[in-house]
Amino acid sequence: MTDKLQIEDVFRPGDNVLMEMYDKGGVIKNYNTRVEDFEDDYLLLQMPIIQRVPVRLREGRELTLWRKDDLNKQAYLTSVQVVENRPGKISLLVCSKPKEISITSRRRFYRCSVQLPLTCWVDKISTAGTITDLSLSGFYAIVDPSPQIKAGVVLDLSIEMPGGSFLSLVGEVIRDQKISDNKKSGVAIDFREITEGMRDILNTYLFQQQRELIRRGVLFSEENDDEKDEE
């Protein structure tokens, strides 16, 4: 049962976690971070880094933490509050120790092969591309080469969804690589700012794609995977 989960067993030092919070306008902001240590009744997280600058968060701000567990095909979810921003060689967010941990599905991290037109902007310079791999947390895309699009850079994004609608959000380049004899670039981007409405649209789209793959027998559902593991 979830009430028997121990924080030290679920969010261990060195574990990568996704940090999620809402800003004053209701926009969801995501940051990648990791667990550094425990201290008395506190959880120590590495302060997120955006464009090489540590992101300080207001004391008292509530954060949602996600950790993916691929081995057990699930994710752990909990909430904490920021207690202190602690500078140092590794800047830390000192947070309250979680009191409750939930187990949820990995749907947030489910990735789907797609072909969606993409436009990126850096300093009002636009670059076109195509998203080939998509999840609720981010995507991988093939884009035209641009010196502005490199790891650590934050981009304004516009994704063209089926039917002609567009989603506008903000993402950070996590990885970039040259491909096709430097005629194209591959970039992995994590979402940093997204509204709840846009996330719902992405969630619905990904769910529909997943159900279609299951219907065609290309992908097994989690229930089927569990049945196979028990055999």
N, C-alpha and C positions, 0 to 999 in steps of 0.2 A: 504494500500500500504506500501511497505517496507520503503519508505522514511519518514513515520510517526512513525516508531518504535523509542522509546526512550530507550537509553542504560540503564537507571535506571530501566526500566520496564522489560528488557529482561535478563540482567546480574546483578542480585541483590546480595548484600552481603550475603554470605553463600551458594550461588549456586556453585555446582560442575561443572567444565568445563574441556574439553580436550584441551590441548595446543599442537599445531603441528608446526614443523619448519623443514627446510632443513639444513644439515650440508654442509661443503665445498665439500664433495664427492657426494652430491646429494641424500644422504640417508635421509629418513623421520624419524624424531625423535618425539615421543609422550610422553607427561607427563600429569599426572593428577594434577589438582590444584583446587583452589576455589577463588571466588571473596571475598576480604576482605572489601573493602570500595571504596569510591570515594573521590578525593581530588582536588579541583579546576578543572583543565582540565585533570586530570589523573585518570586512573583506577589502583587500587591497587590489585595485585594478590598475593596469598601465593606463596613463592618460592617453586618450586617442590622439593621433598625429594626423593633421591635414596640411599638406604642402610643407612638411617638415616643422610645423608649428604645433606644440601641444595645445589641445582644446580644453580650456578651463570651463567647468560647469558650476552653475550656481549651487551653493550649499542648500540642502533641502529638496533639490530637484529629484523627482522620482524617475528611476530608470528600470527598463525591462531588459533582462539578460536571457539570451538564448545560447544553448550549447548543443551542437549536433552530435549525436551518438550513432555513427554509421554501423557499428558492430551489432547493436540491438535494434536498429531501424527505428529510431525514435529521436526526440529532442527534449531537452530539459529546459524549463521555463521558470523564472523567478523574478521578483521585484526587489529593488534596493533603493535607498536614498543616499545622495551625496552628503557626506559629513564634512569633508575637508579636501582642498586641493593642495597637495604636498609637493613642492618643487624638489629637484634633486637630479642626480645623474640619470635616473629614470623617474620622470614625473609621475606621481601617483594620484589616483582618485581613491580617497578613503571613504568607503561606503558602509552602511549598516549591513550586518550579516543577515542574509535571507532567513526568514522564519518559516517559509513554506515553499516547497519546490513541486512543480507540476510536471507530469510527463505528457507530451503531446505528439502528434504525428509529425513527420518530416516534410509536410506539404510545402512549408515555407522554403525549404531547400531543394525541392524537387525541380529538376532541370529538364527542359523540353527543347528538342531541335525545332527551330522555326526559320522563317525567312521574312523578316520585318524590316522595312526601310527605316533608316536612322539618320538624324542630323545632329551634329555636335557643334557647340559654339565655345570658343575660347577668345576672350577679348574681342568679341564681335566678329571673329573670323570663323566661318562655318566650314564643316567637313562632312561629307556624305558617307554613308556606309550601309551595311546590312547586318542585323542581329541574327546570329545563327544558333545561339544557345541562350535560353531565358529561364530565370527563376524569379521568385518574389524578392530575392535579395540582390539581384544584379543580372548581368548578361555578358556574353562574349560576342564580339562583332568584328567584321572585316571592314576596314575603312580606308579611304584614300590617305596616303602618307602625309603627315603634317608634323613639323618640328614642335608644334605647341602641344600635341597629344602624346604625353609620356607619363610614366608612373608617377603618382603623387599629385597630378593636376586634377582640379575639380572642373567639371564640364556642365554646361546647360545642355539638356537633351530633349529631343522631340522624337517620339516613337510613333510611326504610323501603324495603327491597328487595322485588322480586317474590317471593311466597311467604310474606311476613309476617315475615322476619328483619329485624333492625335493626343498623346499623353506627354505632358511637359513635366520634367523632373530634373533633379540634380544628381550627378554621380561623380565618383572619384576613380581615376584610372589606377588599377591595382597592378596591372602587368601589361607591357607592350612588347611586340616583337615584329620584326620585318618578315614578310612572306612573299612568295611569288617574285623572286629576284628583285625585292625592294619595290615592286610596283604596288603592293598593298601592305597594310599593317593589320595585325591582329591585336585587339585590346580586350582585356578583362576589366569590367567596370562594376563597381558595387554602388548601389543606390545610397545616397546620403540624405536626400530630401524628397518626400513623396506624400501627397495628400491621401487621406483614408479612402476617398472616392476612387482615386487612380489605382490604389493598391487593390481595391475590390474588383476593378475592371481587369487588372492583371490576373488576380486570383481566379476569376470566372473563366478567363481565356485559357489559363494553364490547366484548370480542371477539365474543361471541354477537350483540350488536346490530349490530356492523360486518358480520359474515358474513351476517346476514339482509338488510341493505341491499344488499350485493353480490349476493346471490342474486336479489333483486327488481329488480336493475338500477338501483337508485337511487344507488348508490355504486360507483365503480370501485376495484379493489384497487390497491395500489402497483405490482404487477407489470403490470397493465393500463395504469396511468398511464405507466410506463416505456416500454411498447411504443408508446403513442401519441406520446410525445415523440420516439421514434426515427423515426417515419414522416415 
